[in-house]
Amino acid sequence: RPEPENHILEIVQAFSAQPRGVSLVVLGNFSVQNPYHRAVKQAASTEVLFPGAVYDKHTLAALRVHSLYYIHGHSVGGTNPSLVEALAAGNAILAHDNPYNRWVAQEAAQYFANGMQLREFFDAMPQAEDSRKAMQIAARQRHTQAFRWEYILHQYEIMLETLTKSAH
């Protein structure tokens, strides 16, 4: 969602600060009537693409699999499904630094708190191939560790057994 709490403007500004030789694909519906949406599009270099909202699961999966990085700017809420899906896809992840994202991705992501940190990340991106590959492995490991249905169901089973025992 292109909302201020998702830091899309900061991401686009940092990416667009200089030519990168790669594209930044920004998903979501952008309206010319919305001042924030206009600001995001005005900040974009020619390397930033706005294909609109994408809801098709196969298309989203293809975008994740073929992306160099998944950038997660969400700063409010809880466990965000798109971040969990990025872990499952084995994306190298750059996420907004907040307790929710840190709990979900833990050591499998790099974190940013502001536009300057984003720009530093984008500037270092061409030299970070080994780091990116390590992040991809860590993402898959984190997903397997905490977000597989077998594990989640087992955690619920333990909780229910504990509650049942304490009720007697």
N, C-alpha and C positions, 0 to 999 in steps of 0.2 A: 504494500500500500504506500503510495507516495504521500506520506504525512511527515511533518517535521520531526516527530519522535523516532522516525526511522532513519534520519540523518542522510537522506539521499542527496540533498543539496551539498553537504560537506563532502560526500563521496565524489560526486560529479565535479565539484570545484577542484578537489585535490588531484583527481585523475586528469582533468583538463588543463592543469597548470603548464604542461609541456607535452609535446608529441610522445606517444608511448610505443607506437608500432603495433599495437594490438587494440582490440575494441572492448569497450565497456558496454555491456548490454544491460539496460535498465528496464525491468518489467513493471507493468502497472498501467492503469488508465490515467492519462494526463489530460486535464481540461484547460483550455485557454482562459476560461473564466476564473480559474483558481490562481490567486497570486503566487502561492508557493510553487505550484506546478510550472507557472511561467518562469519563475526565478531559476528552477532546476534546468529547464530547457535552454534558457538564455546563458547559463553558466557552462553548458556543454560544448566541448570541442567537436570537430567533425568525426572523431573516433568514438563518440558516445552514440549508441543506437537505442531507439525507443520503439520496440516492436508492439507495444501495447500489453494488455494483460494476457497471460497464457494460462489456461486452465487444463489443457489436455495433458494427462499424466505422462504419455509417451514423449511428447514434445519437451516437457519439463525435465524428464529423465535424460533425454538426449542433450539438452542444454547443460545439465549438471555434469554429465560424463565428459563432455568435450570442453568444459571450462578450465582455464588455468587456476582460477580461484573463485570461491563463493564469498561474496561480501555481504555480511549480515549487520545491518545498521539498527535493528530493532533495539530500543532501550527501555521499553516498558513491557509488562506482562509476565508470563511464566515460561514454561517450556514451549518454545515456538516450533511448530511442526516443520517449517521450512529448514530450520537449523538441524533438526534431527534427520531430515531427509538428505541434507547436504553431508552429514556424517556418514549416513548409509551409502551414499554415492561415492564416498572416498574423496570428497573435495578438500583441497587445501582451503582453509577457512580464515578469513579476517573478520572479526566480530567486534561490535561495540562492547566496550569494557563495562559490564554491569553484572550484578550477582546472578541474574537469570542465565545469561549467556555463558558465564564462567561455570555455572553448575552443569549446564548441558554439555558444553564442549571440553571443559577442563583444559588439559594440556594439549589438546588436539587442534587448538586454534592460536592465532596471534590476535592481540587485542589492540584497539585504538580508543582513545578518549576524545580526540579532537582532530581538526583538519590538518594540523601540522604533522601529527603522527601518521595520518593517512598518506599525506604527500611523501613523507620519508619512506613509507612502505612501497608506494608506487615507484619512487625513484630507484629503490634497491631491487625491484622485481626482476629485472633482466639478469642479475647476478645470483638470484636466489633459487636456482633449479634444484640443488640438493636439499635445501630447506623445504621447498614445495613438495618434493617427493616424500620426505619424512612426515610432513603434515598430512599427506594423503593416507599414509599407512596409519598414523595416529588416529585419524578420523574414523577409519574402518574399525580399528581396535576399540575406540570409545563407543561406537555404535553397538558392536558386539557385546561389550561389557555391560552396558546399561540400558539398551533400547531394543533388545530382541524380545519377542513376545514370550518366549520360554522363561526368560529371566524375570520379566515383569509379572507374569502370572505366578511364578514361584514366590516373589516378594509379597503379592497379595495373599497367597496361601499362608505364608508365615504370619502375616498380620492378622488374618482371620483366626488362625489357630491360637495366637496369643490372646486375642480378644475373647475367644470362646473359653479358654482356660481361666481368664481373669473374671469372667461372668459367673463362674461356678463357685 
